Amino acid sequence: MSLLNLSVPDAVSEIKNGIHSVSFARPKHFDIYKIFDCGQTFTLLPCDDGISGVIGSSFYKFVQNDDSVTVYGCTIDEYYGKIAPYLSLYVDYEAVNCDIASRFPKNGVIEDAMRVSDGIRILNQPLWETLCAFIISQNNNIPRIRKLIFAISDAYGDGIQCFDGVKRYRFPSADRLLECGVEGLRELKTGFRAAYLIDAAEKWQGGLLDGFDALDYESAKSRLLSIKGVGEKVANCVLLFAGKHYEAFPIDVWMKKVIDKYYGGELCVEELGKYAGIAQQYLFYYERYIISQVGKE
């Protein structure tokens, strides 16, 4: 059986007070709090009892307990057609983890990282929004990345009337960004990233990323690298988080520290296999966890 072709959990739908929701059995190796706190997405945030935010053109709230997950704002058709693929519910993470453990140097680090990070899944995010998010992420911290994404959405995105009574905005299309131009984006304090976003919009409109899902890793990366401001790190983030190229291994400041600290400054990514990018997320989250725990002592 392919690791990417499991049957997704069956869901039960409900409508209460006019709000659609679906509930499904919580899979093994699934934790919404870790999934949305490992640096792969910036617009879904903790709320009173779960995680909520805009995905594409819709607002959802995810609530998790020990045995089940409920997605509010979601119909049964949306669950099977959009949310289950978005959450990678079709991926066999038990088999993925076995593959990762078999390929890494036997120093115990990856096993510890998988234990601490258990529950993370790579999301299958919208390509355009993910490309823009990681262009914005350059030389930036997570709070500021979020602030800029929300500012661009609020200024130029279409409004969404959400079931919690709050109006939110989706990330604007490439057409809309081209209308506002470099100066319009700079007014939102995007700085040098404004020109990169406009170049991305122009190339998107020109069809650069048409058929992206069918491209192999090197071909897809080559196209991304032709966009101004997109280097190896940003390209690999887009490939991993929106392209289902699980072999993509983004190396940022955090990962350089991890490689230096645990692997003597050398880690051959090519030998890590087709799930190297999933391992990268485990190591990234693990190092952040270790640092946060030290800070509490």
C-alpha positions in Angstrom: 0.0 0.0 0.0 1.3 3.5 -0.9 2.1 5.6 2.2 0.1 8.4 0.5 -3.1 6.4 -0.2 -4.6 5.4 3.1 -8.3 5.6 3.6 -9.2 8.7 5.6 -11.2 8.4 8.8 -14.9 8.3 8.3 -16.6 11.5 9.4 -20.0 12.3 11.0 -21.7 15.6 10.1 -23.9 17.8 12.1 -25.7 21.2 11.8 -26.2 23.0 15.1 -27.4 26.6 15.4 -26.8 26.9 11.6 -23.1 25.9 11.9 -21.9 22.9 9.9 -19.4 20.6 11.6 -17.8 17.2 11.0 -16.2 14.9 13.6 -13.8 12.0 12.9 -11.8 9.6 15.0 -8.4 11.2 15.9 -5.7 9.3 14.0 -2.5 8.0 15.5 0.3 10.6 15.1 -2.1 13.5 14.9 -2.1 16.6 17.1 -3.6 19.9 15.9 -1.6 22.0 18.4 1.7 20.7 17.0 0.6 20.7 13.4 -0.2 24.4 13.6 2.8 25.3 15.7 5.7 24.0 13.7 6.3 26.9 11.4 4.6 25.6 8.3 1.6 27.9 8.4 1.0 31.3 9.9 -2.7 32.1 9.8 -4.3 29.5 11.9 -4.1 30.5 15.6 -5.0 29.1 19.0 -8.5 30.1 20.1 -10.6 29.4 23.2 -10.8 25.7 22.7 -8.8 24.8 19.6 -7.3 26.3 16.5 -9.0 28.5 14.0 -8.4 30.5 10.9 -8.9 30.9 7.1 -8.0 28.2 4.7 -8.5 29.4 1.1 -11.8 31.1 1.1 -13.4 29.6 4.2 -13.0 29.9 8.0 -12.7 26.8 10.1 -12.2 25.9 13.8 -10.5 22.6 14.8 -11.3 21.2 18.3 -9.4 18.1 19.5 -9.8 15.7 22.4 -8.2 12.4 23.2 -10.3 10.4 20.8 -11.8 12.7 18.1 -11.4 15.9 16.1 -14.2 18.2 15.2 -14.0 20.8 12.4 -16.5 23.6 12.6 -17.6 25.4 9.5 -17.0 22.3 7.4 -19.6 20.2 5.5 -19.2 16.5 4.8 -18.3 17.2 1.2 -15.6 19.8 2.3 -14.2 17.3 4.7 -13.5 14.6 2.1 -12.7 17.1 -0.7 -10.6 19.7 1.1 -10.0 19.2 4.8 -8.9 15.6 4.8 -6.3 16.2 2.1 -5.2 19.5 3.8 -4.5 17.6 7.0 -2.8 14.8 5.2 -5.1 12.2 6.7 -4.2 9.8 3.9 -0.6 9.6 4.9 0.6 6.6 6.9 2.8 8.3 9.5 3.6 5.0 11.2 5.4 3.8 8.1 6.9 7.3 7.4 8.5 7.3 10.8 9.9 3.8 10.4 11.5 5.0 7.1 13.0 8.1 8.7 14.4 6.2 11.7 16.1 3.7 9.3 18.0 6.4 7.4 19.3 8.8 10.0 22.6 8.5 11.9 22.2 6.3 14.9 22.8 8.9 17.6 19.3 8.8 19.1 18.5 12.4 18.2 15.9 11.6 15.5 14.2 9.1 17.8 13.9 11.7 20.5 12.7 14.3 18.0 10.0 11.9 16.7 8.9 11.3 20.2 8.7 15.0 21.2 7.2 16.0 17.8 4.7 13.1 17.5 1.5 14.4 16.0 3.0 16.8 13.5 1.7 16.3 9.9 2.8 18.2 6.8 -0.2 20.2 5.6 -1.2 20.3 2.0 -1.6 24.0 1.7 -2.7 26.3 -1.2 0.3 26.9 -3.5 -0.2 30.7 -4.1 -0.7 31.6 -0.5 2.2 29.4 0.7 4.5 30.9 -1.9 3.7 34.4 -0.7 3.9 33.5 3.0 7.4 32.2 2.7 8.5 35.1 0.6 7.2 37.3 3.4 9.0 35.1 5.9 12.5 36.1 4.8 14.5 37.8 7.5 11.4 37.9 9.7 10.1 36.4 12.9 6.8 34.5 13.1 4.8 37.3 14.9 5.8 39.8 12.2 5.1 37.3 9.3 1.6 36.8 10.7 1.1 40.6 11.0 2.1 41.2 7.4 0.0 38.4 6.0 -3.0 39.6 7.9 -2.3 43.2 6.9 -2.2 42.3 3.2 -5.3 40.1 3.5 -7.2 42.8 5.3 -6.2 45.5 2.8 -6.7 43.6 -0.5 -8.4 40.3 0.2 -12.1 39.4 -0.2 -14.1 39.4 3.0 -15.4 36.3 4.7 -18.3 36.5 7.1 -17.4 33.9 9.7 -19.7 31.8 11.9 -18.2 33.4 15.0 -19.5 36.8 13.9 -16.1 38.2 13.0 -15.3 39.4 9.5 -12.0 38.0 8.1 -10.3 38.3 4.8 -8.7 35.7 2.5 -5.3 36.2 1.1 -5.6 38.2 -2.2 -5.1 36.7 -5.6 -2.2 37.4 -7.8 -4.5 39.6 -9.9 -5.3 41.7 -6.8 -1.7 42.1 -5.8 -0.8 43.3 -9.3 -3.5 45.9 -9.0 -2.1 47.3 -5.7 1.4 47.2 -7.0 4.8 47.5 -5.2 3.9 50.8 -3.6 0.6 49.6 -2.3 2.4 46.7 -0.6 5.2 48.9 0.7 2.6 51.0 2.5 1.8 47.9 4.6 5.5 47.8 5.7 6.5 44.8 3.6 9.7 46.5 2.7 11.9 44.8 0.1 9.5 41.9 0.0 7.0 44.0 -1.9 8.9 43.7 -5.2 9.3 40.0 -4.7 5.6 39.5 -4.2 4.8 41.4 -7.3 7.3 39.4 -9.3 5.7 36.2 -8.0 2.3 37.5 -9.0 3.5 38.4 -12.5 5.1 35.0 -13.0 2.0 33.2 -11.5 -0.2 35.1 -14.0 2.3 34.1 -16.8 1.7 30.5 -16.0 5.1 29.7 -14.5 3.6 27.3 -11.9 0.9 25.8 -14.1 0.9 22.0 -13.7 3.0 22.4 -10.6 1.6 19.2 -9.0 2.8 17.1 -11.9 6.4 18.3 -11.8 9.3 16.4 -10.2 11.2 17.9 -7.3 14.1 19.4 -9.3 11.8 20.8 -12.1 9.4 22.4 -9.5 12.3 23.9 -7.5 13.9 25.3 -10.7 10.7 27.2 -11.5 10.4 28.5 -8.0 14.0 29.7 -8.0 13.3 31.8 -11.1 11.1 34.1 -8.9 12.8 37.1 -7.5 13.6 36.6 -3.8 13.1 32.9 -3.8 16.2 31.0 -2.8 16.8 27.4 -1.7 15.2 27.8 1.7 11.9 29.4 0.5 11.7 27.1 -2.5 12.0 24.0 -0.3 9.4 25.4 2.1 6.9 25.8 -0.7 7.8 22.4 -2.1 7.3 20.7 1.3 4.2 22.6 2.5 2.3 23.1 -0.7 3.8 20.7 -3.2 3.8 17.4 -1.5 7.5 17.0 -2.1 8.3 15.4 1.2 12.0 15.1 0.2 12.4 18.9 0.4 14.5 19.8 3.4 14.5 23.6 4.2 17.6 24.7 5.9 17.2 27.9 7.9 19.0 29.3 11.0 17.3 26.8 13.3 18.3 23.8 11.1 21.8 25.0 10.7 22.0 25.0 14.6 20.5 21.5 14.7 23.0 20.1 12.1 25.9 21.7 13.9 24.7 20.6 17.4 23.7 17.0 16.7 25.5 16.0 13.5 28.8 17.7 13.7 27.9 20.2 11.0 27.3 17.6 8.3 24.1 15.9 7.4 23.7 14.4 3.9 20.1 15.3 3.0 20.2 13.1 -0.2 20.7 10.1 2.1 17.6 10.8 4.2 15.1 9.5 1.7 11.8 10.7 0.4 10.5 11.8 3.8 13.5 14.0 4.7 11.2 17.1 4.9 9.0 15.4 7.5 12.1 14.6 9.5 13.1 18.3 9.2 9.9 19.4 10.9 10.5 16.9 13.7 14.0 18.3 14.3 12.9 21.9 14.0 10.1 21.4 16.5 12.3 19.4 18.8 15.0 22.0 19.0 12.4 24.7 19.7 10.9 22.5 22.4 14.4 21.9 24.0 15.1 25.6 23.9 11.7 26.5 25.4 12.2 23.9 28.2 15.6 25.3 29.1 14.1 28.7 29.3 11.6 27.5 31.9 14.3 26.1 34.2 
